[in-house]
Amino acid sequence: MKRIGVLSDTHGYWDDRYLEYFKECDEIWHAGDIGSMEVAERLAGFRPFRAVYGNIDGQDMRRFYPLINRFVIENTDVMIKHIGGYPGHYDDSIRASLFTRPPKLFISGHSHILKVKYDKTLGLLHINPGAAGIYGFHKVRTLVRFSIEDGNFSDLEVIKLADHREIKSF
């Protein structure tokens, strides 16, 4: 079993609570718009780190991180892409890949809107962790944690990075 912490759209913003909330995680995944190598390096120095670059990330980020990161962990096919859409509204840039060979877990960012939704058509779980940074229209900064074991997901938590540090479990 692996415990995973997921964030997106930090836009170069650092919050020490990233490490606080991800301390029990085995890996940290970033769904793009990291914004600075410093943020990526701090996360990578804390836990094994997987990421993709987003539309605001410059060439320095694009040299280190791919547009699409597809891998297998805990016997589970995972795909991460910054601009990906969500079930029923996938982005044109990824739709064909998803329908040709759907992963079990698809993670995207970009919208700054927290969304966890199961796609019955493709048999995949979609997670958009919302935005963890301060740039953008969103009112609440969010992170997601979950466990993955042999293709099964459990203990999914949405963490609101607000003054009251509320954690809501599902």
N, C-alpha and C positions, 0 to 999 in steps of 0.2 A: 504494500500500500504506500502511496505517495500523497503527501499533503502539498497542494499547489496554491500559490498566491498569484493573482492576476490583476494587472493594472493597465491603464492606457492613458494616452493624452496627458502626460505630465508636462509637456511643453517646456522642459528645462527647469521646472519647479521641483524643489526638494522639500520633503516633509519627513522629519525624523520618525514620525509614526508609521511610515512605510515599514521600517525595520521592526518596530514594536509589533505591528500586526502580522508581519510575515516571519516572526522569529520561530514559530512552530512549523513553518513550511519547509519542505525538502527542496523545492525549486520555486523560482519566481519567473513569471512570463509577462512580457510587456507587448501589448498589441499596437505599438507604433505611436508616432508623434512623441518620441522620447524627448527630443528637444536639445539635448546636450550630452556629450560623451561623459561628463561628470556624473550625471544621473545614472547612466548605464553602468559606469565603472563602480559606483557606490553599491548599486544593487548586485552586480556581478561579484563584487568583493565580499558580499554578505552570504549569498547562496548561489548555487548553480542557476544560471540566467539564460533564458531563451527569449529572443525578441525578433521583431520585424521593424523595418523602417516605415515611417508614415509620410504623408505628403509635405509636412513642414520640415522633415529631417534633411539635413544637407549631405553633401558628398562624404563627409567624414563618417556619418552614421551608415550611409549606404555601402561603404566599403566593409563594414563590420557585420551588418545585419541584412538579411535578405528581404525581398518584397513579400515572399510567401515562405513560411517555415512549416514544413510538414515532417512529422516524426512519429515514432511509436514509443509509447511509454505505458508500462503496466498492461501490455497486450492491447493497447488502445491507439487507433490511428487518430492523430490530432493535426489540425491545420489552423494556422494563425495568419491572418492578413489584415492590415489596417483598415482599408476600405473594402468592406465585404457585404454590407447590408445585413439582412436578417431573414428568417424563414418567410417565404412568400414575396420577398422583396430583395433578393440577392442582387448585388452589384453586377453589372454586365461583365466586369473584368474577372469575375470568379465563378459566375453561374455555370458555365460549361464544365469547368473542373469539378465543381460540387456534384453536378448531375451525372457526370461520367464515372466518377469514383468518389462517392461521398465518404468523408471521414466520419468517425463516431462522435468527434467533438470539433466544432468550428468556433474559433474565437476571432472577433473583430473589434475594432474601436471606431474612431473617427466621428461618430454622431454625438458623442458626449452624453448619450442617453443609456442608462443602465437597462439591460434587457437580458433575461434568461428565458429561453423558449425552446421547446422541443419541436423539431420538424418531423412530423409523422410521415410525410412523403419520402424524405431521404433517410429517416431513421437516425437522425443526429441531434445532439444537443448543441444549441447555439448560446454562447455567452458573449455579451458586450459588457465589460466591467464599468462602463461610464467613463468619467474623466477624473483623474487623480490630481491634476494640476489646477491652477487658478485662472488660466487663460480660457476664455470662451463664455458662452451664455448660461451654462449650467449653474444651478444654485447650490447643489450639494455635490461635494467631491466624494467619490466612491472607489472602493477596492472590492475584490471578490476572493474568497478562499473556498476550497473544496478538497475532497479526498477522491482519489481514483485508485481502484483496485481491480485488476483483471477485467477491464472494460466496463466497470460499474462506477457510477458517481454517487457520492454521499456527502453529508455534512456541509452542504453549500451555505456559505454565509456572505451576506452583503454588509460591508462595513462603511458607515457614513463617517467621513472625516469632518465632523462638525465639532464645535466647542464642547458639546456634551459627549462626544465620542461614542455615540450609540451604535451598538451592534445588533443587527436583526438577523435571526437564524430562520431558515426554512426547513 
